[in-house]
Amino acid sequence: MSKTLVMLLAGGVGSRLNALVEARAKPAVPFGGNYRIIDFTLSNIMNSGLERVGVLTQYKPLSLMSHIGSGKAWDLEGRNRGIKILPPHTGEKDSDWYKGTADALRQNLDYLTRYDPEEILIVSGDHIYYMDYAPMIAFHKQRQADLTVAMMEVPLEQAVHFGIAQVDGRGRIIDWQEKPKAPKSNLASLGIYVFRTDYLLKALRNPQTMDFGQDLIPGAIKKDRVFAYPFSGYWRDVGTLAFYFSAHMDLLNPRSVLNPEAWGIQTNLEEEGQQGDRPPVIIQKGARVRQSILGADTIIEGRVEESVLFPGVRVGKGARVINSIIMHDCQIGANAYLERVIMDKKGRVGEKARVDGRAALPNREFSGHLKEGLTLVGKGASIPPKIRIRGNTIIRPWVTEADYKGPVVGQGETVRKK
Amino acid sequence: MASILAFILAGGRVDELSVLTYDRPKSALPFAGNFRVIDFALSNLMHARIWQVGILSQYRSASLITHIGNGSSWDMHGHRRQVALLPPSKGQQDSDWYKGTADAVAHNLEFIYENNPDLVMIVSGDHIYRMDYKGMIKFHQDQEADVSVGFIKVPLNEAHRFGCGTIKTIKGHPGGRLIDYQEKPAQPQSQWASLTIYLFKTKVLLEVLKGTHPHTGREPIEFGRDILPSLVHQYRVFGYAFSGYWGYTRTLDEYWRTHMDLFGPDSRIDLKSWQIRTNLEHERIQQRQPALVGPGAKVDQVLLTYGCVVEGTVKRSVLFPGVHIEEGAVVEDSILCFDTVVEAGAVLKKVLADKRVRVGEKARIGGGAKAGPNKAFPHLLSSGLTVIGRNTHLPPKIRVGMNCILDPYLEEDYFKSLEIPSGATLS
């Protein structure tokens, strides 16, 4: 039986994903035609032989909870195995919401000690990567560390987004900067920690400690044994629409490093409200498909190129879908044209509509979210027949045909419900 | 609602399906990428909320056992629900094997007594169809029938292949009194073909089977051939008319043709609206990634699914999970089961490959000029199909003609010649 307890931080809001996180937490965002982002971490946990997992949720956890279900999809259902959802509980005081990674753990002290673990692995459900945590845990024990942080070299210009460390010859962290303006190294924290249980419990006793990178590590490296575990390989934060889109394009190369099946990534194929299992893909006469991923139950009559289609998508006759991500049960009408579009579940595109995500100007309202020339269509939104929608536009969830002001949606506009 | 128990006749090995049924009953045959043939009967039962199900299988097939699992795929797992595999058990006498459909049910009366249902439904597990059994049950109860039998209208010139019933249809009802039944009559008088779906009052079924059990003769006892013809004169027997798609997979050609019915905008097999459930853990379907179509691929009228990778050209074909078509390979009019690999430059025309077959680079299988039927089994294979058993590995550049049968588990070094003429059987 594994002596390591896993705490999975799945509270991420991921607000830069805009409409994709309107009704779900970032870890629950669909990914790769079959999966959700959290599947990568859950599968890594399973493939590392770990057996006890607590999932810390808080932001819109409903779709996350139903996705995790009993944990059976990741072999986490059994007598000595298990996965528990740990939502914030309203305590006697008004403590309610988690105020950071450390605070979230502090509110679940009883769970941390219930199984008497030797060490506690802390991971988040926000990233696309493959990692065997077992060698990291072995490294942690071998170094007799109090805390081990998984770290990876990143391009220096990206270092501003991470906790950055300098290490000595044995991997001991001797300097730490949290999201530094002037990084002294390019060794970045992946937010994956192994704590000696006693050490973590002691650290959590300090009520000022809310966040590991911010509050705990800078002090800890001065007096305690804090090590960096080197990681290299494919690891992507898909927290922006541009990163989310480019990770999908990585999937389309048959020889890509990003290979969910080879990585042993599992998902829960049960979906609420599905009476039958999703049938296979059908490519009809006259259709053309190249360099694409097709989820189950898609029916293609038109053309699909360099795109990722999730289950249940319909592409009508003469329609073209290029360089796009189309989620569950979207219907693309005959002769419609979509290029560089991210479309959330259950969207509808009318016949002969033309949506071209390419644009020079960013979205006016959310310039930080959308500037790379993509168009984002929220869940359940309808696109009227024959309309022209230009790039960096956002069609908000559940927009209906009546919500459009005219036959053209210009660059950088946002269409919302009236 | 009446309590109902169901038996699925999952069949034994059938010679007509050749290498496909060497080690699985025909009900466990893979169908349409994600499914097994028995999924259709099981899903029909699930949607009719029939939760007590016994599967009568001639032998313990690993494939069927794995597929059924604990029944939870069809919600048949719980305190008041179950799906039980009921293979013949060693009795006191040496009459171990089921001798026909009625004998199979008669061997499992215990299963009926234990569950004490009002009605017993007996369905065949080797048909591709979606039927609302609730409609038939209601009809049965409305008519106060002792026995109801499902029928479908077929062309008169094909009726001789089926059990044929004469139904006195009641106006405004989906059927009527069954006044005559003949099994595979030479000169059929009716277009109503039996779907081998029977609904019995439990009391009546027990009375009928009492006369047959224990069965000591060597001849099998079949519901269709031996029981129904006289039953219609002794009990209130009704025919229930079904009008949807009904596909069958009894022969290699039928299996192939039923698959080809999946294509086209007017396909009558609508897997989506049929809401068929399967066991996605079987053959690791659930663990595979979505289908990937490569940059140089051409696909036209193709069914593909989890784990498929297509880098070559595929036309009018059905690919099961994990099938890989490498660059430059061409696959037409074919059915390729789980994890079959077609290496670069190979050409397959009208090939039915069981799972984990590997076709070497630049091999050419099937197609070519018209050829005679398979020499050893002319009655099984004459339509031009070439059939390859599971795990057989064909060497690069081999040429295999049409109407060939290649046994399972042939390794590359088995093939002394790289020319296999049409009509050959390799074992």
Interface residues (C-beta under 8 A of the other chain):
Chain A: G32 G33 N34 A73 L252 P254 N259 P260 E261 G264 I265 Q266 T267 L269 Q275 G276 D277 R278 P279 P280 V281 I282 I283 Q284 K285 G286 A287 R288 V289 R290 Q291 S292 I293 L294 G295 A296 D297 E301
Chain B: A32 G33 N34 F35 S43 H47 L262 F263 G264 P265 L271 K272 W274 Q275 I276 R277 T278 L280 Q286 Q287 R288 Q289 P290 A291 L292 V293 G294 P295 G296 A297 K298 V299 D300 Q301 V302 L303 L304 T305 Y306 G307 V309 E311
